[in-house]
């Protein structure tokens, strides 16, 4: 990704990511029961945490490690170097676009679950359900991101190398 015009691209990527994640979750959630809605919310939350870890790892990684691997022609090393050389854009994409968009959508999903529970159990307090669910989702998100960041700083090179290996699966051989 080019650094030129990055804020505009970030806006567009954020809009598209939010649209896709929210759209897919709404389609899956439409008519689903509370268990399916909860699973979707947890999965989206953990995707956000995972991408936040990737962004943090890219900012914390050591490029020298991967130059040694690249000189030995180890698959994924060149992609790892690319990730590190473009760390600010990659981190912004992973943390701010994918990570935050997933967490926002998971928050919206918690509201959907609260509405579902209230409409199926009208004797329950709507505000109490909403308060509890939003607290659970936000604590999972914040706590998960805090743990993920600590892990990402300690294991940055391992995370970067794993992501780089995955990226190589999508590259065409020359």
C-alpha positions as CSV (number, residue, x, y, z in Angstrom):
1,X,0.0,0.0,0.0
2,X,1.2,3.4,-0.9
3,X,1.6,6.0,1.9
4,X,0.5,8.8,-0.4
5,X,-3.2,9.7,0.2
6,X,-3.3,7.1,3.0
7,X,-6.0,9.0,5.1
8,X,-8.4,8.9,2.2
9,X,-7.6,5.3,1.5
10,X,-8.1,4.5,5.2
11,X,-11.5,6.2,5.1
12,X,-12.5,4.1,2.0
13,X,-11.1,0.9,3.4
14,X,-12.9,1.5,6.8
15,X,-16.2,2.2,5.1
16,X,-15.9,-1.0,3.0
17,X,-14.7,-3.1,5.9
18,X,-17.6,-1.9,8.1
19,X,-20.0,-2.5,5.3
20,X,-18.8,-6.0,4.6
21,X,-18.4,-7.2,8.2
22,X,-21.7,-5.6,9.3
23,X,-23.5,-6.8,6.2
24,X,-22.3,-10.4,6.5
25,X,-23.0,-10.5,10.2
26,X,-26.5,-9.1,9.6
27,X,-27.3,-11.6,6.9
28,X,-26.1,-14.5,9.2
29,X,-27.9,-13.0,12.2
30,X,-31.2,-12.4,10.5
31,X,-33.6,-14.8,12.1
32,X,-30.8,-16.4,14.2
33,X,-31.2,-17.4,17.8
34,X,-29.3,-15.8,20.7
35,X,-26.6,-18.5,20.7
36,X,-25.7,-17.9,17.0
37,X,-25.8,-14.1,17.5
38,X,-23.4,-14.5,20.5
39,X,-21.0,-16.7,18.5
40,X,-21.0,-14.2,15.7
41,X,-20.3,-11.4,18.1
42,X,-17.4,-13.3,19.8
43,X,-15.9,-14.3,16.4
44,X,-16.0,-10.7,15.2
45,X,-14.5,-9.5,18.5
46,X,-11.6,-12.0,18.3
47,X,-10.9,-11.1,14.6
48,X,-10.6,-7.5,15.8
49,X,-8.2,-8.6,18.6
50,X,-6.2,-10.7,16.1
51,X,-5.7,-7.8,13.7
52,X,-4.8,-5.5,16.5
53,X,-2.1,-8.0,17.5
54,X,-0.8,-8.1,13.9
55,X,-0.6,-4.3,13.8
56,X,1.2,-4.1,17.1
57,X,3.7,-6.8,16.1
58,X,4.5,-5.0,12.8
59,X,5.4,-1.9,14.8
60,X,7.5,-4.0,17.3
61,X,9.3,-6.4,14.9
62,X,13.0,-6.6,14.1
63,X,13.8,-6.3,10.3
64,X,17.3,-7.7,10.7
65,X,15.9,-11.1,11.7
66,X,14.1,-11.4,8.4
67,X,17.1,-10.2,6.2
68,X,19.0,-13.2,7.6
69,X,16.1,-15.5,6.7
70,X,15.7,-13.9,3.2
71,X,19.4,-14.4,2.5
72,X,18.8,-18.1,3.2
73,X,15.8,-18.0,0.9
74,X,13.4,-18.9,3.6
75,X,9.8,-18.6,2.3
76,X,8.0,-15.7,3.8
77,X,11.0,-13.7,4.8
78,X,10.7,-11.1,2.0
79,X,7.0,-10.6,2.8
80,X,8.0,-10.1,6.4
81,X,10.5,-7.4,5.4
82,X,7.8,-5.8,3.3
83,X,5.4,-5.7,6.3
84,X,8.1,-4.1,8.5
85,X,9.2,-1.6,5.9
86,X,5.6,-0.5,5.6
87,X,4.8,-0.8,9.3
88,X,2.9,2.4,9.8
89,X,0.5,1.7,6.9
90,X,0.2,-2.0,7.8
91,X,-0.4,-1.2,11.5
92,X,-3.0,1.4,10.6
93,X,-4.8,-1.0,8.3
94,X,-4.7,-3.9,10.8
95,X,-5.4,-2.0,14.0
96,X,-7.5,1.0,12.9
97,X,-9.4,-0.4,9.9
98,X,-9.9,-4.1,10.5
99,X,-9.4,-4.2,14.3
100,X,-11.5,-1.2,15.2
101,X,-14.2,-1.9,12.6
102,X,-14.7,-5.4,13.9
103,X,-14.9,-4.1,17.5
104,X,-17.5,-1.5,16.5
105,X,-19.6,-4.1,14.7
106,X,-19.3,-6.5,17.7
107,X,-20.7,-3.6,19.9
108,X,-23.6,-3.2,17.5
109,X,-24.1,-7.0,17.6
110,X,-24.4,-6.8,21.4
111,X,-27.2,-4.3,21.0
112,X,-28.9,-6.7,18.5
113,X,-28.6,-9.5,21.1
114,X,-30.1,-7.3,23.8
115,X,-33.1,-6.5,21.6
116,X,-33.5,-10.2,20.8
117,X,-33.4,-11.2,24.4
118,X,-35.8,-8.4,25.4
119,X,-38.3,-9.2,22.7
120,X,-38.3,-12.9,23.6
121,X,-38.3,-12.2,27.4
122,X,-40.3,-9.0,27.9
123,X,-40.3,-9.3,31.6
124,X,-36.6,-8.7,31.7
125,X,-35.2,-5.2,32.0
126,X,-34.2,-3.9,28.6
127,X,-31.7,-1.4,30.0
128,X,-30.1,-4.0,32.3
129,X,-29.7,-6.5,29.4
130,X,-28.2,-3.8,27.2
131,X,-25.9,-2.6,30.0
132,X,-24.6,-6.2,30.8
133,X,-24.1,-7.2,27.2
134,X,-22.3,-4.0,26.2
135,X,-20.1,-4.3,29.3
136,X,-19.2,-7.9,28.4
137,X,-18.4,-7.1,24.8
138,X,-16.4,-4.0,25.7
139,X,-14.4,-5.8,28.4
140,X,-13.7,-8.7,26.1
141,X,-12.5,-6.2,23.5
142,X,-10.4,-4.0,25.7
143,X,-9.0,-6.9,27.8
144,X,-8.4,-9.0,24.7
145,X,-6.6,-6.2,22.9
146,X,-4.5,-5.5,26.0
147,X,-3.4,-9.1,26.3
148,X,-2.9,-9.3,22.6
149,X,-0.7,-6.2,22.5
150,X,1.5,-7.6,25.3
151,X,1.8,-10.9,23.5
152,X,2.5,-9.1,20.1
153,X,5.3,-7.1,21.6
154,X,7.0,-10.2,23.1
155,X,6.4,-12.4,20.0
156,X,6.5,-9.8,17.3
157,X,8.9,-11.6,14.9
158,X,6.9,-14.9,15.2
159,X,3.6,-13.2,14.5
160,X,5.1,-11.3,11.5
161,X,6.6,-14.4,10.1
162,X,3.3,-16.3,10.5
163,X,1.4,-13.5,8.7
164,X,4.1,-13.4,6.0
165,X,3.9,-17.2,5.4
166,X,0.1,-16.8,5.1
167,X,0.6,-14.0,2.6
168,X,2.9,-16.2,0.5
169,X,0.1,-18.6,0.0
170,X,-1.8,-15.9,-1.9
171,X,1.1,-14.8,-4.1
172,X,1.6,-16.1,-7.6
173,X,4.9,-17.9,-8.2
174,X,7.1,-16.1,-10.8
